[in-house]
Amino acid sequence: MKRLLVIAMGMVVSVNTIAQEQKKPNVLFIAIDDLKPILGCYGDKIIKTPNIDRLAKMGTVFMSNYCQQAVCGPTRASLMTGKRPDYTKVWDLQTPMRNVNPDILSLPQYLITQGYSTQGIGKIYDSRDVDKDLDKPSWSIPYYKNADEYYDKATGLPVNVEYQSAESKKQAAKFTAEAEAKGLKGKELKQYINERVRPTTECLDVPDNAYEDGANALKAKDVLINLSKTPMQPFFFAVGFHKPHLPFVSPKKYWDLYNREEMPVAKFQEKSKNGVDIAYHSASEMRLYTDIPELLSFTDQKPFGISLPLAKQKELIHGYYAAVSYTDAQVGILLNTLDSLGLTKNTVIVLWGDHGWHLGDHNLWCKHTNFEQATHSPLIFAAPDYKAGSSFSMTEHVDIFPTVCELAGVKIPEVVDGKSLVPIMKNKKAKVIEYAVSQYPRSGPQIEKGRLGYDKAEYMGYSIRDNRYRFTIWMDKGFRSTQPFKKELVIGTELYDYKVDPLETTNVYKDAKYAAISKELEGKMINYFKAHETK
């Protein structure tokens, strides 16, 4: 009898071992808003990002990764579904994704069908392009919309979800009273305050959880602890951080990591020679901040972009770097929690920035272009049993969906546009695509009609980026890649050679020396349109 009991116990242990071995890996999905690839693991010598660099040493750093559209809502809708913007039909910050595409499939939505628990906190989708439940079909557990109980008790909740300074709180109280006297309530009241209390930076000696990302990181830590208590069900946990999105607010200790006088001001702040006017914008996002209009009143303005005094440029760059380091510290909390729970060995970790960011190059700030600084986006994948390293093979945000699927051991849906990057994780010199494609809408030359929409967005620029060149073609009359290509709709074309001109100082499309490459890339662009044309 005793022998039978021992055999039975051995069978139980064996079954449990097999179950553990066959368990799908967890997925920690880290999204960072407006993060360009100025990270230690991308070769930046100034930035302090020890935690992201630590993740890089665990996985593959995709050095040549590009977003599909350099603005929050469209790029996130594209990334989360593995579909390009012309399919999602989300090109702005006011189109609910499932209103125009009811049957579209998101990554976490698909993983639910594969046995995953899916949960999220912070900014994963842009709230303006999904439902009030932040895309309800994506989450098996209701989305964690706030972490109010995790804020520092001494500072309390920040004003406009951003500011902790006494001056900002004083101004908020003043404008709240004004708004209430006008009979404003709800969203209108909040908007009234937000339009009037909005400095671009804040540097205070406060703890990390005085601000939203710090509070969310602590909440995410507790969620991971709870998830570790149900080890037989794999999880997909998405954690989105808002910084370094404007305003650049972060605790003083992160500002103290840098010397403002050493901040790397953009070397080239002009329009490209032979440039296309419609490729530029007027930096309307930056102009919304309350400390900007006064600066513009005494600074000579160019007919494109936004000209800021040198001192303000350095302040903003300083703030951006500080905000990146602040977010890096929150990433560290997640990585430390995985380690402490023993989860790292069976967790796929993916970290991405939704797009790049202009820091004064071309006299531009923010994103909203097809240029390098707006489209080049960081991407890191770390997974058990894959060697670490970096790759310069071309990749895109639409590749994230199928890569997560393959690493999770589930079938890749045929509907996704991207390619799995697992071959590159196995062999850093492997290639899965020849070039990345980005696009950006415009409602008029040099004009960006606010941040929410682009009127009818009659103009669309499509950009091919390979390992050396960027070829961009601007189309008129509402053209989209789902339509037949018509050459007469082309209103502007650009070609940049990054080997000899990394700052995009000269558009060489009409240069005779580049005639062959212009023709070649133009042919690839037309073939891209043909491949995506709705039959």
Beta strands, then each sheet from edge to edge (+ up, - down):
strand 1: 26-32
strand 2: 60-66
strand 3: 117-122
strand 4: 201-204
strand 5: 235-241
strand 6: 248-251
strand 7: 347-353
strand 8: 358-359
strand 9: 365-366
strand 10: 379-382
strand 11: 389-396
strand 12: 436-442
strand 13: 459-465
strand 14: 469-475
strand 15: 490-497
sheet 1: 3+ 5+ 1+ 7+ 10- 2+ 11+
sheet 2: 4+ 6+
sheet 3: 8+ 9-
sheet 4: 12+ 13- 14+ 15-
end
